[in-house]
Amino acid sequence: MFDLNGSRRSLVFAIVLLASFSSLAYGQQKQSETLPAGKPVTWRDPGDIAKRDLRFGPGSAELAPLTPFTFVEEVKTGVSPKFKVKDARGVVWSVKLGEEAQAETVATRLVWAMGYFADEAYYFDRVEVSNLPRLTRGQNFVEGTNIVRGARFEPKRKDVQRGATWDWLENPFVGQREFNGLKVMMVLLANYDTRLDNNQIYTAKNAETGELEARYVVNDIGATFGRVGGLGGKRVKNSLEDFRAGKFVVGVENGMVNFDYSTKPKGAGAFASFFNPGYGKRQANKEKAMRSVPVDDARWIGSMLARLSDDQLRDAFRAANYDQTTMEGFVAALRGRINQLTQLQGTTQVAAGKTN
C-alpha cells in the first residue's frame, strides 16, 4: 500500500538535504583571493614530538582570546552556527557552536603535532559575549541574554592571508610521503568533510627565515571523531561510540592501504546530489585520494603518531573540556588506530610490479 505520509516525510528530508547541499555547493564555488607567490609547503619537521604541547597546539597561552568579548556579526554560511567577536586586544575571532566545536579543537592539535599547518582553536565551555543579539542559528546554545555554551574560537590573524583552494589530486606534493601522511591523518580522525573548499592556501612569512610561504592547509576539521559517511548517509561527528566502531584500516592490497572511508551520497543525499552532477565526482575524487596511500607512508605517519604519549593525547581532549570517561575512551580508540598503522605488513609496490 502507498504510504502518503511516509512519502511526504522522505520528500521533506530530501528538500532539507538539498538545501544543505546547496550551502556546500556555494562553498565549492566561492571565489578566492589572489595570493602573492610563496614557497609551497605543507609539512615542517615537528622535532621532538614527545615534547609537543597539545594543551594549546598551534596556539599558545599568550595568543589565546582575552575577555571581554563583544559581538561583531553573525556568519550565516556553512553548516555550523557561527558568529564573530572582538576580544580585549582587538583581535577578531570566529566563534563556532555545535557538535564540531569540541572535535575541531582536538583535531587541530593532532594535525599540528605531526608537523602540518593547522588553525589555532580555543574552546570555552561557557563564555560571556556582550551585545549578543538573538542568533539566526545556534540560539539553543545561548543561556539568558549573553552566555554562550560550547564555543570554539578561531582567530583571523593579520599576518596570514587566506586565499585559493587546492585539490587532493593536483598539488605540488602528490606522491610525497609527508603529503600522504596528511591524508592518513584525515582518515584517522574520521574527517568526512574533506571537500575542496576546506583545503586552503595560507600565505605567511616563515618566522625563522623570513621567506614567504604558500602553506597548504586543511581547515574546518570539525566533522571528525565520529563515523565517516556521505550526504544522506549515517555520517556522525564527535561521537565516541561511532568512532570506536569504525574499522579504520581494512587491509593492504598491492602495497597500498585500504581504509574504511566512503563518502558516497546515500538515499535522499543521492537524490539531492543529482541536481549537481559535479558533486558526485568530487566525492569520488576524495575517496580516490584517501585510497592512494602506500603502506610505507602510512606506517611512517603511524610511527610519528606513536611518539605521542597518552598524557599528550589527554591534553588535546582536556583543551576541549571533554569529560574524563569520554576522554579516556577517545584516547584508547586513537591508540588502537595508531597501532593499526605501525603494525601494517608489506611494502610499497615497486615499478616492476612486485613487492619487496
Secondary structure, DSSP 8 states (H G I E B T S, - for coil): ---HHHHHHHHHHHHHHHHHHHHHHHHHH---------EEESB-----GGG--TTTTTS-TTTS--S-EEEEEEE--SSS-EEEEE-TTS-EEEEE-STHHHHHHHHHHHHHHTTB-----EEEEEEEEET----SS-GGGEETTTEEEEEEEEE--TT-EEEEE--SSSSTTTT-HHHHHHHHHHHHTT-----GGGEEEEEEE-TTT--EEEEEEE----S-SSB---TTS--BSS-HHHHHH---EEEEETTEEEES------THHHHHHTT-HHHHHHHHHHHHHHH--BHHHHHHHHHHHTTS-HHHHHHHHHTTT--HHHHHHHHHHHHHHHHHHHT--S--B-TTS-B-
